[in-house]
């Protein structure tokens, strides 16, 4: 589908917006103001495109922060969801369902691990991994009660629960939410030596994003993750890789850590695991790690529910074929080259791997938020972070023509 044949950029925000403004007003009046979204009200979507309540179409280059990796309403996934809706959706974990065993078996195999702890949201997966690491420290490593520490990286984003923001260095995420959970040590991202210096006999885990997404798609030095992996092995410390945004095909591999040949002790997964249909997350590890959990120590009413397990299994099978990773590599190379071609023309830097890029905008262009609004007016959806950075993360089904069109829109906005 030719993007320019189905979108009139001249419409922008000057077109009729009564329905849009009405819906935005309703949200502003009755929904908590914990987001500052672009003034776009989605009504339907397909593939890489979103249509708003007035019929304007937008190329989605955010993909719900990688939750829609396989495209909006992917027919393979929606067919599975529809079929499951007609049979069984929720049992709780008080007894078994016929979908959970298949999901956990196939996800464990995809990750090369023994066991899966199914949860719902990415933040739940991270919280669960933190609990598992502390329990492993107590039961296996022999760390004294209440002495365990976990090393994290500056600039991290793992969610917004109280424990997770306790080790965030984002003042907006922390301000007014104390007191905070102890037991975390923050070191600079990309500095393996700093991790080595921070480890002591009470350290149970190192928690890292292989690529920091919220921080602006920061790719670490090539020797960083391998050095951290060797260090954790030598010091008997668990390496936890948060692949909630970076994983499941986004960077051209099933897991971003594969770019450096690294296998962590624990994966935390989410977002795309639910296929853009239902919240699905998971902690994936070997039996000697996840086996520390016993009945009653951790749980979730909705975690691993039949609908989530059915959709999650379909996602795992799609990834096992490898075609989406290949699309991310091919189209990602095109996206990275196109964006890097704008350096010096309103862009100061581009970072990323696969179909994931952080684009630093020259402050003279008005800042990331202003540029993202101008792009939305032309039918291109991206989101700013940290002031002057735009994140590009289109669904993996995006076409070559659509990528060229997206880069052209950014070029034209910056030139204007």
C-alpha atoms as a printed R data frame, in Angstrom:
    type eleno elety resid chain resno       x       y      z
1   ATOM     1    CA   UNK     A     1   0.000   0.000  0.000
2   ATOM     2    CA   UNK     A     2   1.418   3.375 -1.007
3   ATOM     3    CA   UNK     A     3   1.341   5.654  2.051
4   ATOM     4    CA   UNK     A     4   0.970   8.839  0.029
5   ATOM     5    CA   UNK     A     5  -1.966   7.379 -1.910
6   ATOM     6    CA   UNK     A     6  -4.008   6.914  1.244
7   ATOM     7    CA   UNK     A     7  -3.074   9.965  3.267
8   ATOM     8    CA   UNK     A     8  -3.403  13.670  2.583
9   ATOM     9    CA   UNK     A     9  -0.772  15.370  4.762
10  ATOM    10    CA   UNK     A    10  -2.369  18.737  3.986
11  ATOM    11    CA   UNK     A    11  -5.349  17.781  6.160
12  ATOM    12    CA   UNK     A    12  -3.293  17.847  9.334
13  ATOM    13    CA   UNK     A    13  -4.899  19.427 12.360
14  ATOM    14    CA   UNK     A    14  -6.646  22.110 10.291
15  ATOM    15    CA   UNK     A    15  -9.250  19.567  9.152
16  ATOM    16    CA   UNK     A    16 -12.549  18.953 10.942
17  ATOM    17    CA   UNK     A    17 -11.721  17.860 14.490
18  ATOM    18    CA   UNK     A    18 -14.994  18.032 16.389
19  ATOM    19    CA   UNK     A    19 -15.086  14.311 17.201
20  ATOM    20    CA   UNK     A    20 -11.407  14.324 18.172
21  ATOM    21    CA   UNK     A    21 -11.801  17.297 20.480
22  ATOM    22    CA   UNK     A    22 -14.918  15.796 22.060
23  ATOM    23    CA   UNK     A    23 -13.159  12.518 22.883
24  ATOM    24    CA   UNK     A    24 -10.074  14.294 24.214
25  ATOM    25    CA   UNK     A    25 -12.272  16.445 26.464
26  ATOM    26    CA   UNK     A    26 -13.971  13.349 27.894
27  ATOM    27    CA   UNK     A    27 -10.633  11.755 28.690
28  ATOM    28    CA   UNK     A    28  -9.305  14.954 30.246
29  ATOM    29    CA   UNK     A    29 -12.370  15.229 32.480
30  ATOM    30    CA   UNK     A    30 -12.653  11.673 33.769
31  ATOM    31    CA   UNK     A    31  -9.330   9.850 33.258
32  ATOM    32    CA   UNK     A    32  -6.345  10.384 35.546
33  ATOM    33    CA   UNK     A    33  -3.785  12.658 33.902
34  ATOM    34    CA   UNK     A    34  -0.866  10.242 34.067
35  ATOM    35    CA   UNK     A    35  -0.154  10.585 30.335
36  ATOM    36    CA   UNK     A    36   0.274  13.503 27.947
37  ATOM    37    CA   UNK     A    37  -0.722  11.908 24.631
38  ATOM    38    CA   UNK     A    38  -0.596  13.399 21.182
39  ATOM    39    CA   UNK     A    39  -3.967  14.873 20.138
40  ATOM    40    CA   UNK     A    40  -4.935  11.833 18.057
41  ATOM    41    CA   UNK     A    41  -7.959   9.644 18.854
42  ATOM    42    CA   UNK     A    42  -7.649   6.189 17.304
43  ATOM    43    CA   UNK     A    43 -10.814   4.433 16.168
44  ATOM    44    CA   UNK     A    44  -9.436   1.494 14.165
45  ATOM    45    CA   UNK     A    45  -6.143   0.074 12.970
46  ATOM    46    CA   UNK     A    46  -4.666  -2.496 10.637
47  ATOM    47    CA   UNK     A    47  -1.082  -3.489 10.003
48  ATOM    48    CA   UNK     A    48   1.089  -0.401 10.495
49  ATOM    49    CA   UNK     A    49  -1.762   2.104 10.130
50  ATOM    50    CA   UNK     A    50  -4.154   3.766 12.583
51  ATOM    51    CA   UNK     A    51  -7.363   5.546 11.550
52  ATOM    52    CA   UNK     A    52  -8.772   8.266 13.804
53  ATOM    53    CA   UNK     A    53 -12.377   9.144 14.630
54  ATOM    54    CA   UNK     A    54 -12.549  11.515 11.655
55  ATOM    55    CA   UNK     A    55 -11.120   9.064  9.159
56  ATOM    56    CA   UNK     A    56  -7.564  10.427  8.972
57  ATOM    57    CA   UNK     A    57  -4.893   7.748  8.661
58  ATOM    58    CA   UNK     A    58  -1.543   7.658 10.441
59  ATOM    59    CA   UNK     A    59   1.514   5.494  9.989
60  ATOM    60    CA   UNK     A    60   2.192   4.113 13.465
61  ATOM    61    CA   UNK     A    61   5.916   4.309 14.187
62  ATOM    62    CA   UNK     A    62   5.525   3.684 17.914
63  ATOM    63    CA   UNK     A    63   3.695   0.305 17.883
64  ATOM    64    CA   UNK     A    64   2.490   0.813 21.470
65  ATOM    65    CA   UNK     A    65   6.087   0.836 22.717
66  ATOM    66    CA   UNK     A    66   6.727  -2.496 20.891
67  ATOM    67    CA   UNK     A    67   3.532  -4.193 22.101
68  ATOM    68    CA   UNK     A    68   2.262  -4.238 18.496
69  ATOM    69    CA   UNK     A    69   5.376  -5.741 16.912
70  ATOM    70    CA   UNK     A    70   3.310  -7.980 14.625
71  ATOM    71    CA   UNK     A    71   1.019  -5.222 13.408
72  ATOM    72    CA   UNK     A    72  -2.402  -4.064 14.482
73  ATOM    73    CA   UNK     A    73  -5.003  -6.800 14.327
74  ATOM    74    CA   UNK     A    74  -2.586  -9.339 12.938
75  ATOM    75    CA   UNK     A    75  -4.980 -11.877 11.359
76  ATOM    76    CA   UNK     A    76  -3.070 -14.902 12.644
77  ATOM    77    CA   UNK     A    77  -3.317 -13.603 16.203
78  ATOM    78    CA   UNK     A    78  -6.879 -12.295 16.079
79  ATOM    79    CA   UNK     A    79  -8.069 -15.651 14.734
80  ATOM    80    CA   UNK     A    80  -6.568 -17.395 17.763
81  ATOM    81    CA   UNK     A    81  -8.097 -14.829 20.127
82  ATOM    82    CA   UNK     A    82 -11.550 -15.134 18.538
83  ATOM    83    CA   UNK     A    83 -11.444 -18.921 18.783
84  ATOM    84    CA   UNK     A    84 -10.372 -18.827 22.425
85  ATOM    85    CA   UNK     A    85 -13.103 -16.317 23.323
86  ATOM    86    CA   UNK     A    86 -15.624 -18.953 22.262
87  ATOM    87    CA   UNK     A    87 -14.275 -21.591 24.639
88  ATOM    88    CA   UNK     A    88 -12.548 -20.424 27.848
89  ATOM    89    CA   UNK     A    89 -11.021 -17.127 28.955
90  ATOM    90    CA   UNK     A    90 -10.231 -17.302 32.689
91  ATOM    91    CA   UNK     A    91  -9.914 -19.970 35.342
92  ATOM    92    CA   UNK     A    92  -7.378 -18.399 37.736
93  ATOM    93    CA   UNK     A    93  -4.502 -20.670 38.708
94  ATOM    94    CA   UNK     A    94  -6.667 -22.562 41.204
95  ATOM    95    CA   UNK     A    95  -6.729 -25.315 38.598
96  ATOM    96    CA   UNK     A    96  -5.246 -26.034 35.198
97  ATOM    97    CA   UNK     A    97  -6.337 -24.954 31.732
98  ATOM    98    CA   UNK     A    98  -5.660 -26.759 28.476
99  ATOM    99    CA   UNK     A    99  -3.626 -23.828 27.098
100 ATOM   100    CA   UNK     A   100  -1.099 -23.073 29.828
101 ATOM   101    CA   UNK     A   101   1.119 -26.140 29.396
102 ATOM   102    CA   UNK     A   102   1.563 -25.522 25.682
103 ATOM   103    CA   UNK     A   103   2.379 -21.854 26.257
104 ATOM   104    CA   UNK     A   104   4.982 -22.436 28.965
105 ATOM   105    CA   UNK     A   105   6.570 -25.367 27.112
106 ATOM   106    CA   UNK     A   106   6.952 -23.516 23.820
107 ATOM   107    CA   UNK     A   107   8.058 -20.206 25.364
108 ATOM   108    CA   UNK     A   108  10.678 -21.998 27.460
109 ATOM   109    CA   UNK     A   109  11.962 -23.710 24.324
110 ATOM   110    CA   UNK     A   110  12.091 -20.432 22.383
111 ATOM   111    CA   UNK     A   111  14.235 -18.902 25.144
112 ATOM   112    CA   UNK     A   112  16.325 -22.028 25.695
113 ATOM   113    CA   UNK     A   113  15.235 -22.267 29.327
114 ATOM   114    CA   UNK     A   114  13.390 -24.758 31.547
115 ATOM   115    CA   UNK     A   115  10.565 -22.810 33.163
116 ATOM   116    CA   UNK     A   116   8.160 -19.902 32.698
117 ATOM   117    CA   UNK     A   117   6.389 -17.782 35.290
118 ATOM   118    CA   UNK     A   118   3.417 -16.220 33.452
119 ATOM   119    CA   UNK     A   119   2.251 -12.767 34.522
120 ATOM   120    CA   UNK     A   120   0.361  -9.904 32.874
121 ATOM   121    CA   UNK     A   121   2.273  -6.633 32.526
122 ATOM   122    CA   UNK     A   122   5.920  -5.847 32.001
123 ATOM   123    CA   UNK     A   123   6.192  -4.212 35.404
124 ATOM   124    CA   UNK     A   124   4.779  -7.386 36.984
125 ATOM   125    CA   UNK     A   125   7.410  -9.440 35.186
126 ATOM   126    CA   UNK     A   126  10.190  -7.222 36.542
127 ATOM   127    CA   UNK     A   127   8.735  -7.247 40.064
128 ATOM   128    CA   UNK     A   128   8.484 -11.028 39.857
129 ATOM   129    CA   UNK     A   129  12.084 -11.335 38.668
130 ATOM   130    CA   UNK     A   130  13.255  -9.199 41.583
131 ATOM   131    CA   UNK     A   131  11.422 -11.473 44.019
132 ATOM   132    CA   UNK     A   132  12.844 -14.572 42.355
133 ATOM   133    CA   UNK     A   133  16.383 -13.159 42.490
134 ATOM   134    CA   UNK     A   134  16.067 -12.364 46.196
135 ATOM   135    CA   UNK     A   135  14.584 -15.801 46.953
136 ATOM   136    CA   UNK     A   136  17.359 -17.451 44.954
137 ATOM   137    CA   UNK     A   137  19.868 -15.416 46.923
138 ATOM   138    CA   UNK     A   138  18.397 -16.617 50.207
139 ATOM   139    CA   UNK     A   139  17.797 -20.267 49.294
140 ATOM   140    CA   UNK     A   140  20.674 -21.018 46.911
141 ATOM   141    CA   UNK     A   141  23.440 -18.476 47.415
142 ATOM   142    CA   UNK     A   142  22.922 -18.269 51.160
143 ATOM   143    CA   UNK     A   143  22.621 -14.487 51.492
144 ATOM   144    CA   UNK     A   144  21.548 -13.489 54.997
145 ATOM   145    CA   UNK     A   145  17.966 -12.335 55.532
146 ATOM   146    CA   UNK     A   146  17.277  -8.783 54.336
147 ATOM   147    CA   UNK     A   147  20.854  -8.285 53.107
148 ATOM   148    CA   UNK     A   148  20.386  -8.988 49.376
149 ATOM   149    CA   UNK     A   149  21.258  -6.240 46.911
150 ATOM   150    CA   UNK     A   150  20.587  -5.941 43.180
151 ATOM   151    CA   UNK     A   151  22.695  -3.827 40.813
152 ATOM   152    CA   UNK     A   152  20.888  -1.692 38.213
153 ATOM   153    CA   UNK     A   153  21.955   0.829 35.583
154 ATOM   154    CA   UNK     A   154  21.492   4.567 35.503
155 ATOM   155    CA   UNK     A   155  18.919   5.730 32.967
156 ATOM   156    CA   UNK     A   156  16.961   2.508 33.416
157 ATOM   157    CA   UNK     A   157  13.261   2.083 32.759
158 ATOM   158    CA   UNK     A   158  11.683  -1.114 34.061
159 ATOM   159    CA   UNK     A   159   8.202   0.150 34.970
160 ATOM   160    CA   UNK     A   160   6.570   2.474 37.466
161 ATOM   161    CA   UNK     A   161   5.690   0.428 40.539
162 ATOM   162    CA   UNK     A   162   6.991   1.678 43.890
163 ATOM   163    CA   UNK     A   163   9.838  -0.837 43.998
164 ATOM   164    CA   UNK     A   164  10.869  -0.143 40.411
165 ATOM   165    CA   UNK     A   165  10.848   3.644 40.735
166 ATOM   166    CA   UNK     A   166  12.886   3.157 43.901
167 ATOM   167    CA   UNK     A   167  15.898   2.531 41.656
168 ATOM   168    CA   UNK     A   168  14.960   4.929 38.872
169 ATOM   169    CA   UNK     A   169  16.945   8.141 38.482
170 ATOM   170    CA   UNK     A   170  14.098   9.900 36.661
171 ATOM   171    CA   UNK     A   171  12.888  12.657 39.017
172 ATOM   172    CA   UNK     A   172   9.473  12.690 37.351
173 ATOM   173    CA   UNK     A   173   8.993   9.003 38.150
174 ATOM   174    CA   UNK     A   174  10.149   9.411 41.764
175 ATOM   175    CA   UNK     A   175   8.960  12.810 42.942
176 ATOM   176    CA   UNK     A   176   6.462  12.515 45.793
177 ATOM   177    CA   UNK     A   177   6.311   8.716 45.785
178 ATOM   178    CA   UNK     A   178   8.674   7.906 48.652
179 ATOM   179    CA   UNK     A   179   9.602   6.193 50.887
180 ATOM   180    CA   UNK     A   180  11.339   3.845 48.517
181 ATOM   181    CA   UNK     A   181  12.275   0.169 48.587
182 ATOM   182    CA   UNK     A   182  15.903  -0.437 49.640
183 ATOM   183    CA   UNK     A   183  18.309  -3.015 48.298
184 ATOM   184    CA   UNK     A   184  19.443  -1.540 44.954
185 ATOM   185    CA   UNK     A   185  22.755  -0.112 43.745
186 ATOM   186    CA   UNK     A   186  22.898   2.075 40.651
187 ATOM   187    CA   UNK     A   187  25.954   2.200 38.390
188 ATOM   188    CA   UNK     A   188  26.520   3.890 35.000
189 ATOM   189    CA   UNK     A   189  25.003   2.087 32.012
190 ATOM   190    CA   UNK     A   190  27.582   0.596 29.678
191 ATOM   191    CA   UNK     A   191  30.312   0.359 32.353
192 ATOM   192    CA   UNK     A   192  31.067  -3.257 33.290
193 ATOM   193    CA   UNK     A   193  33.898  -2.155 35.583
194 ATOM   194    CA   UNK     A   194  31.411  -0.186 37.693
195 ATOM   195    CA   UNK     A   195  29.329  -3.340 38.128
196 ATOM   196    CA   UNK     A   196  32.399  -5.269 39.213
197 ATOM   197    CA   UNK     A   197  33.177  -2.596 41.795
198 ATOM   198    CA   UNK     A   198  29.592  -2.646 43.123
199 ATOM   199    CA   UNK     A   199  29.311  -6.424 43.605
200 ATOM   200    CA   UNK     A   200  29.765  -7.827 47.085
201 ATOM   201    CA   UNK     A   201  28.902 -11.080 48.854
202 ATOM   202    CA   UNK     A   202  25.270  -9.971 49.222
203 ATOM   203    CA   UNK     A   203  24.696  -9.214 45.527
204 ATOM   204    CA   UNK     A   204  22.089 -11.549 44.038
205 ATOM   205    CA   UNK     A   205  21.460 -10.060 40.586
206 ATOM   206    CA   UNK     A   206  22.342  -7.509 37.948
207 ATOM   207    CA   UNK     A   207  19.259  -6.146 36.168
208 ATOM   208    CA   UNK     A   208  19.822  -4.517 32.768
209 ATOM   209    CA   UNK     A   209  18.064  -3.548 29.574
210 ATOM   210    CA   UNK     A   210  20.260  -4.850 26.725
211 ATOM   211    CA   UNK     A   211  19.287  -1.624 24.942
212 ATOM   212    CA   UNK     A   212  17.819   1.196 27.008
213 ATOM   213    CA   UNK     A   213  14.578   2.204 25.302
214 ATOM   214    CA   UNK     A   214  13.035   4.974 27.387
215 ATOM   215    CA   UNK     A   215  16.453   6.581 27.764
216 ATOM   216    CA   UNK     A   216  16.534   7.151 24.005
217 ATOM   217    CA   UNK     A   217  17.371   3.732 22.484
218 ATOM   218    CA   UNK     A   218  20.873   3.619 23.932
219 ATOM   219    CA   UNK     A   219  22.991   0.795 22.501
220 ATOM   220    CA   UNK     A   220  25.847  -0.201 24.823
221 ATOM   221    CA   UNK     A   221  29.479  -0.771 23.804
222 ATOM   222    CA   UNK     A   222  29.960  -4.112 22.048
223 ATOM   223    CA   UNK     A   223  31.966  -5.602 24.912
224 ATOM   224    CA   UNK     A   224  29.549  -4.542 27.667
225 ATOM   225    CA   UNK     A   225  27.025  -7.369 27.912
226 ATOM   226    CA   UNK     A   226  29.625 -10.133 27.345
227 ATOM   227    CA   UNK     A   227  31.745  -8.637 30.128
228 ATOM   228    CA   UNK     A   228  28.736  -8.443 32.460
229 ATOM   229    CA   UNK     A   229  27.815 -12.039 31.608
230 ATOM   230    CA   UNK     A   230  31.324 -13.257 32.463
231 ATOM   231    CA   UNK     A   231  31.343 -11.208 35.645
232 ATOM   232    CA   UNK     A   232  27.989 -12.567 36.855
233 ATOM   233    CA   UNK     A   233  29.081 -16.141 36.161
234 ATOM   234    CA   UNK     A   234  32.351 -15.661 38.028
235 ATOM   235    CA   UNK     A   235  30.727 -13.962 41.043
236 ATOM   236    CA   UNK     A   236  27.670 -16.282 41.266
237 ATOM   237    CA   UNK     A   237  25.239 -13.473 40.508
238 ATOM   238    CA   UNK     A   238  22.141 -13.740 38.330
239 ATOM   239    CA   UNK     A   239  22.068 -11.721 35.116
240 ATOM   240    CA   UNK     A   240  18.523 -10.486 34.447
241 ATOM   241    CA   UNK     A   241  17.878  -9.054 30.977
242 ATOM   242    CA   UNK     A   242  14.749  -6.940 30.652
243 ATOM   243    CA   UNK     A   243  13.691  -7.722 27.073
244 ATOM   244    CA   UNK     A   244  10.178  -6.310 27.467
245 ATOM   245    CA   UNK     A   245  10.731  -3.622 24.830
246 ATOM   246    CA   UNK     A   246  13.899  -4.852 23.139
247 ATOM   247    CA   UNK     A   247  12.855  -8.463 22.707
248 ATOM   248    CA   UNK     A   248  10.573 -10.583 20.531
249 ATOM   249    CA   UNK     A   249  11.917  -9.544 17.161
250 ATOM   250    CA   UNK     A   250  12.228  -5.789 17.580
251 ATOM   251    CA   UNK     A   251  15.992  -5.555 16.953
252 ATOM   252    CA   UNK     A   252  16.255  -8.330 14.354
253 ATOM   253    CA   UNK     A   253  16.751 -11.192 16.796
254 ATOM   254    CA   UNK     A   254  14.286 -12.894 19.113
255 ATOM   255    CA   UNK     A   255  16.151 -11.256 22.011
256 ATOM   256    CA   UNK     A   256  18.348  -8.173 21.761
257 ATOM   257    CA   UNK     A   257  20.982  -9.841 23.943
258 ATOM   258    CA   UNK     A   258  21.608 -12.247 21.039
259 ATOM   259    CA   UNK     A   259  23.362  -9.416 19.174
260 ATOM   260    CA   UNK     A   260  26.253  -9.949 21.588
261 ATOM   261    CA   UNK     A   261  25.931 -13.716 22.021
262 ATOM   262    CA   UNK     A   262  24.757 -13.311 25.618
263 ATOM   263    CA   UNK     A   263  22.284 -15.595 27.391
264 ATOM   264    CA   UNK     A   264  21.065 -14.197 30.720
265 ATOM   265    CA   UNK     A   265  19.963 -16.273 33.689
266 ATOM   266    CA   UNK     A   266  16.528 -14.622 33.607
267 ATOM   267    CA   UNK     A   267  14.553 -12.998 30.807
268 ATOM   268    CA   UNK     A   268  11.693 -10.656 31.570
269 ATOM   269    CA   UNK     A   269   9.272 -10.508 28.647
270 ATOM   270    CA   UNK     A   270   6.066  -8.626 27.939
271 ATOM   271    CA   UNK     A   271   4.482  -6.180 25.498
272 ATOM   272    CA   UNK     A   272   4.700  -8.036 22.137
273 ATOM   273    CA   UNK     A   273   4.145 -11.365 23.936
274 ATOM   274    CA   UNK     A   274   0.449 -10.435 24.002
275 ATOM   275    CA   UNK     A   275   0.351  -9.714 20.288
276 ATOM   276    CA   UNK     A   276  -1.197  -6.296 20.845
277 ATOM   277    CA   UNK     A   277  -4.377  -8.053 22.000
278 ATOM   278    CA   UNK     A   278  -4.096  -8.860 25.711
279 ATOM   279    CA   UNK     A   279  -1.488  -8.094 28.404
280 ATOM   280    CA   UNK     A   280   0.911 -11.042 28.637
281 ATOM   281    CA   UNK     A   281   4.270 -11.098 30.385
282 ATOM   282    CA   UNK     A   282   6.620 -13.729 31.682
283 ATOM   283    CA   UNK     A   283   9.751 -14.468 33.649
284 ATOM   284    CA   UNK     A   284  11.754 -17.183 31.881
285 ATOM   285    CA   UNK     A   285  14.660 -19.001 33.522
286 ATOM   286    CA   UNK     A   286  16.082 -22.421 34.265
287 ATOM   287    CA   UNK     A   287  14.718 -24.695 36.982
288 ATOM   288    CA   UNK     A   288  17.565 -23.944 39.394
289 ATOM   289    CA   UNK     A   289  16.370 -20.309 39.432
290 ATOM   290    CA   UNK     A   290  12.580 -20.347 39.012
291 ATOM   291    CA   UNK     A   291  12.381 -23.538 41.052
292 ATOM   292    CA   UNK     A   292  12.879 -21.481 44.228
293 ATOM   293    CA   UNK     A   293   9.205 -20.452 44.098
294 ATOM   294    CA   UNK     A   294   6.725 -22.627 45.979
295 ATOM   295    CA   UNK     A   295   2.916 -22.501 46.178
296 ATOM   296    CA   UNK     A   296   1.673 -19.422 47.991
297 ATOM   297    CA   UNK     A   297   4.879 -17.407 47.589
298 ATOM   298    CA   UNK     A   298   3.861 -15.617 44.394
299 ATOM   299    CA   UNK     A   299   0.869 -15.559 42.082
300 ATOM   300    CA   UNK     A   300  -1.568 -13.757 39.817
301 ATOM   301    CA   UNK     A   301  -5.280 -14.341 39.203
302 ATOM   302    CA   UNK     A   302  -4.959 -13.456 35.535
303 ATOM   303    CA   UNK     A   303  -1.391 -14.619 34.933
304 ATOM   304    CA   UNK     A   304  -1.347 -17.425 32.377
305 ATOM   305    CA   UNK     A   305  -5.102 -17.230 31.746
306 ATOM   306    CA   UNK     A   306  -6.331 -19.307 28.769
307 ATOM   307    CA   UNK     A   307  -6.860 -16.316 26.463
308 ATOM   308    CA   UNK     A   308  -3.408 -14.927 27.243
309 ATOM   309    CA   UNK     A   309  -1.802 -18.360 26.913
310 ATOM   310    CA   UNK     A   310  -3.461 -19.005 23.555
311 ATOM   311    CA   UNK     A   311  -2.350 -15.654 22.128
312 ATOM   312    CA   UNK     A   312   1.099 -15.992 23.688
313 ATOM   313    CA   UNK     A   313   1.549 -19.427 22.145
314 ATOM   314    CA   UNK     A   314   0.653 -18.034 18.717
315 ATOM   315    CA   UNK     A   315   3.236 -15.265 19.193
316 ATOM   316    CA   UNK     A   316   5.902 -17.794 20.171
317 ATOM   317    CA   UNK     A   317   5.161 -19.897 17.091
318 ATOM   318    CA   UNK     A   318   5.387 -16.857 14.820
319 ATOM   319    CA   UNK     A   319   8.760 -15.983 16.310
320 ATOM   320    CA   UNK     A   320   9.962 -19.568 15.996
321 ATOM   321    CA   UNK     A   321   9.563 -19.278 12.211
322 ATOM   322    CA   UNK     A   322  12.082 -16.419 12.122
323 ATOM   323    CA   UNK     A   323  10.329 -14.336  9.473
324 ATOM   324    CA   UNK     A   324   9.599 -11.366 11.733
325 ATOM   325    CA   UNK     A   325  13.180 -11.170 12.928
326 ATOM   326    CA   UNK     A   326  14.290 -11.174  9.286
327 ATOM   327    CA   UNK     A   327  11.856  -8.375  8.464
328 ATOM   328    CA   UNK     A   328  13.203  -6.342 11.368
329 ATOM   329    CA   UNK     A   329  16.777  -6.795 10.145
330 ATOM   330    CA   UNK     A   330  16.013  -5.888  6.535
331 ATOM   331    CA   UNK     A   331  13.629  -3.020  7.127
332 ATOM   332    CA   UNK     A   332  15.676  -1.931 10.140
333 ATOM   333    CA   UNK     A   333  18.779  -1.436  8.027
334 ATOM   334    CA   UNK     A   334  16.697   0.744  5.716
335 ATOM   335    CA   UNK     A   335  15.264   2.771  8.604
336 ATOM   336    CA   UNK     A   336  18.663   3.293 10.257
337 ATOM   337    CA   UNK     A   337  20.263   4.378  6.976
338 ATOM   338    CA   UNK     A   338  17.427   6.772  6.160
339 ATOM   339    CA   UNK     A   339  17.477   8.415  9.566
340 ATOM   340    CA   UNK     A   340  21.267   8.681  9.642
341 ATOM   341    CA   UNK     A   341  21.063  10.440  6.309
342 ATOM   342    CA   UNK     A   342  19.351  13.319  8.135
343 ATOM   343    CA   UNK     A   343  22.263  13.943 10.520
344 ATOM   344    CA   UNK     A   344  23.292  17.552 10.021
345 ATOM   345    CA   UNK     A   345  19.851  18.483  8.675
346 ATOM   346    CA   UNK     A   346  18.009  18.905 11.939
347 ATOM   347    CA   UNK     A   347  19.173  15.578 13.406
348 ATOM   348    CA   UNK     A   348  22.229  15.481 15.645
349 ATOM   349    CA   UNK     A   349  22.496  11.715 16.307
350 ATOM   350    CA   UNK     A   350  20.794   8.394 15.553
351 ATOM   351    CA   UNK     A   351  21.077   5.222 17.662
352 ATOM   352    CA   UNK     A   352  19.443   1.846 17.386
353 ATOM   353    CA   UNK     A   353  19.309  -1.695 16.077
354 ATOM   354    CA   UNK     A   354  16.718  -3.280 13.825
355 ATOM   355    CA   UNK     A   355  13.400  -1.461 13.676
356 ATOM   356    CA   UNK     A   356  14.169   0.608 16.759
357 ATOM   357    CA   UNK     A   357  15.830   4.000 16.640
358 ATOM   358    CA   UNK     A   358  16.404   6.987 18.871
359 ATOM   359    CA   UNK     A   359  16.733  10.211 16.891
360 ATOM   360    CA   UNK     A   360  18.166  13.280 18.596
361 ATOM   361    CA   UNK     A   361  16.573  16.432 17.214
362 ATOM   362    CA   UNK     A   362  18.491  19.698 17.011
363 ATOM   363    CA   UNK     A   363  16.937  21.947 19.703
364 ATOM   364    CA   UNK     A   364  16.679  24.653 17.054
365 ATOM   365    CA   UNK     A   365  13.936  22.552 15.439
366 ATOM   366    CA   UNK     A   366  11.709  23.125 18.481
367 ATOM   367    CA   UNK     A   367  12.275  20.001 20.564
368 ATOM   368    CA   UNK     A   368  11.005  16.467 20.387
369 ATOM   369    CA   UNK     A   369   7.443  17.158 21.488
370 ATOM   370    CA   UNK     A   370   6.971  19.939 18.919
371 ATOM   371    CA   UNK     A   371   8.408  17.820 16.115
372 ATOM   372    CA   UNK     A   372   6.254  14.815 17.087
373 ATOM   373    CA   UNK     A   373   3.142  17.020 16.910
374 ATOM   374    CA   UNK     A   374   4.149  18.351 13.504
375 ATOM   375    CA   UNK     A   375   4.734  14.793 12.296
376 ATOM   376    CA   UNK     A   376   1.326  13.713 13.600
377 ATOM   377    CA   UNK     A   377  -0.213  16.545 11.603
378 ATOM   378    CA   UNK     A   378   1.323  14.929  8.522
379 ATOM   379    CA   UNK     A   379   0.100  11.453  9.436
380 ATOM   380    CA   UNK     A   380   3.176   9.996 11.156
381 ATOM   381    CA   UNK     A   381   3.064   8.889 14.797
382 ATOM   382    CA   UNK     A   382   6.262   8.874 16.866
383 ATOM   383    CA   UNK     A   383   6.857   9.812 20.492
384 ATOM   384    CA   UNK     A   384   9.401  12.016 22.173
385 ATOM   385    CA   UNK     A   385  11.489  11.159 25.217
386 ATOM   386    CA   UNK     A   386  13.936  13.192 27.285
387 ATOM   387    CA   UNK     A   387  13.092  16.409 25.499
388 ATOM   388    CA   UNK     A   388  14.891  16.249 22.167
389 ATOM   389    CA   UNK     A   389  14.795  12.547 21.264
390 ATOM   390    CA   UNK     A   390  12.225  10.854 19.028
391 ATOM   391    CA   UNK     A   391  11.746   7.093 19.149
392 ATOM   392    CA   UNK     A   392  10.927   5.163 15.991
393 ATOM   393    CA   UNK     A   393   9.572   1.638 16.492
394 ATOM   394    CA   UNK     A   394   7.147   0.740 13.695
395 ATOM   395    CA   UNK     A   395   5.440  -2.661 13.600
396 ATOM   396    CA   UNK     A   396   7.680  -5.285 12.064
397 ATOM   397    CA   UNK     A   397   5.225  -5.602  9.154
398 ATOM   398    CA   UNK     A   398   6.034  -2.080  7.934
399 ATOM   399    CA   UNK     A   399   6.926  -1.967  4.227
400 ATOM   400    CA   UNK     A   400   9.908  -0.448  2.464
401 ATOM   401    CA   UNK     A   401   7.692   2.259  0.905
402 ATOM   402    CA   UNK     A   402   6.257   3.128  4.292
403 ATOM   403    CA   UNK     A   403   9.707   3.522  5.824
404 ATOM   404    CA   UNK     A   404  10.822   5.775  2.974
405 ATOM   405    CA   UNK     A   405   7.667   7.837  3.418
406 ATOM   406    CA   UNK     A   406   8.214   8.146  7.191
407 ATOM   407    CA   UNK     A   407  11.814   9.329  6.761
408 ATOM   408    CA   UNK     A   408  10.653  11.816  4.129
409 ATOM   409    CA   UNK     A   409   8.074  13.274  6.513
410 ATOM   410    CA   UNK     A   410  10.725  13.828  9.169
411 ATOM   411    CA   UNK     A   411  13.030  15.422  6.600
412 ATOM   412    CA   UNK     A   412  10.293  17.792  5.421
413 ATOM   413    CA   UNK     A   413   9.266  18.775  8.952
414 ATOM   414    CA   UNK     A   414  12.866  19.541  9.896
415 ATOM   415    CA   UNK     A   415  13.431  21.469  6.676
416 ATOM   416    CA   UNK     A   416  10.370  23.607  7.343
